[in-house]
Amino acid sequence: MTPPNQQSPDPTGAEADDLAAVLALRELADRLEDAAVERAMRAGWSWTQVAEALGISRQAVHKKHHRRLELAGIELRRRNA
């Protein structure tokens, strides 16, 4: 929050460009992750293998990707399979 009697900076310039670049990189990273996870699952990787490769929990990777992969018609391995 801006203190009273002090204007907030104009949201343009180098700072705005830097933040826009961060956003674009996040969006690109998300698309790359989606594609890589899909390729791994099509190749028969388990949720655990994908999670370990990404450095996150199995639950996190499952929550983020399960529905999209299922809708894409990809046969997903079950935990005990």
C-alpha positions in Angstrom: 0.0 0.0 0.0 1.3 3.5 -0.9 1.8 5.8 2.1 -0.4 8.9 2.2 0.9 11.8 0.1 3.2 9.6 -2.0 2.4 8.6 -5.5 2.9 5.1 -6.6 5.4 4.6 -9.5 4.2 4.5 -13.0 3.8 0.8 -14.0 5.9 1.2 -17.2 9.5 1.1 -18.2 12.2 -1.4 -17.4 10.5 -2.7 -14.3 7.3 -3.4 -16.2 9.3 -5.1 -18.9 11.2 -7.2 -16.4 7.9 -8.3 -14.8 6.3 -9.1 -18.2 9.4 -11.2 -19.0 9.0 -13.2 -15.8 5.3 -13.8 -16.6 6.2 -15.0 -20.1 8.8 -17.3 -18.8 6.4 -18.8 -16.2 3.9 -19.4 -19.0 6.5 -21.0 -21.2 7.7 -23.2 -18.3 4.2 -24.4 -17.7 3.7 -25.3 -21.4 7.1 -27.1 -21.4 6.2 -29.0 -18.3 2.8 -30.0 -19.6 4.4 -31.4 -22.8 7.2 -33.2 -21.0 4.8 -34.8 -18.5 2.5 -35.9 -21.3 5.4 -37.5 -23.2 6.6 -39.2 -20.1 3.2 -40.6 -19.2 2.7 -41.8 -22.8 6.0 -43.6 -22.5 4.7 -45.4 -19.4 6.4 -43.4 -16.6 4.7 -43.6 -13.2 3.5 -40.5 -11.3 6.3 -41.1 -8.8 9.0 -41.1 -11.6 7.6 -37.9 -13.1 7.4 -36.3 -9.7 11.0 -37.2 -8.8 12.2 -35.9 -12.2 10.4 -32.6 -11.5 11.5 -32.4 -7.8 8.0 -32.3 -6.5 5.7 -34.7 -4.7 3.7 -37.4 -6.5 0.5 -35.8 -5.2 1.5 -32.4 -6.6 2.2 -33.7 -10.1 -1.0 -35.8 -10.0 -3.1 -32.9 -8.9 -1.7 -30.6 -11.6 -1.7 -32.9 -14.6 -4.2 -35.8 -14.0 -7.3 -34.3 -15.3 -5.7 -32.8 -18.5 -4.0 -36.1 -19.3 -7.1 -38.1 -18.7 -9.1 -35.8 -21.0 -6.4 -36.3 -23.6 -7.1 -40.0 -23.5 -3.8 -41.0 -22.1 -3.7 -44.3 -20.3 -2.4 -43.6 -16.9 -0.6 -46.0 -14.7 -2.2 -46.8 -11.3 -0.1 -46.5 -8.2 0.1 -50.3 -7.6 0.4 -51.2 -11.3 
